[in-house]
């Protein structure tokens, strides 16, 4: 077994897929911090900006990009910089949208041209185990054109996850969940190969 596979097996990596979003108009969502996880957002369609707690600059997330918030820090997802006035907590967004835990989370102004579809989730690690590789990662990893960089197989994988996350097909949740774990491993491979 190679070193990265050994480390991730030891950490007992487990993916959790939250939802696929359909955000429209001006919107902002504040995501709270969470220990022992790395959160991810994949821009399946459209674009947005991300503000990570402790990071000065806004991060542009364009269609096809993947961001991993490596230490589970609090962060905000925004339609654009001006939407910081529109920001609402994740709990408020879930309540106002009427999201039931399945299908697509729809939020924002309906009838707007600008739609952002994100696939959101997190990767959790065993709380009893730490590893320097995870501890020394930067606050976030941004991989532009993620599907393209990882290869055609990953692009197809992301399309499958996006399709399964937005509907309630038999076994769809499990398929999305297991495929999401591949996202983290491939993202780490891409990041480490640059260093």
ABEGO torsion letter per residue (X at the ends): XBAAAAAAAAAGBBBBBABBBBBBEBBBBBBBBBBGBBBBBBBABEBBBBBBBGBABBBBBBBGBBBBBAAGBBBBBBABAAAAAABBBAAAAAAAAGBAGBEBBBBEBBGBABBBBBBBBBBBBBAABBBAAAAABBABBBBBGAAAAAEAAAAAAAAAAAAAAABABBGAAAAAAAAAAAAAAAAAAAAAAAX
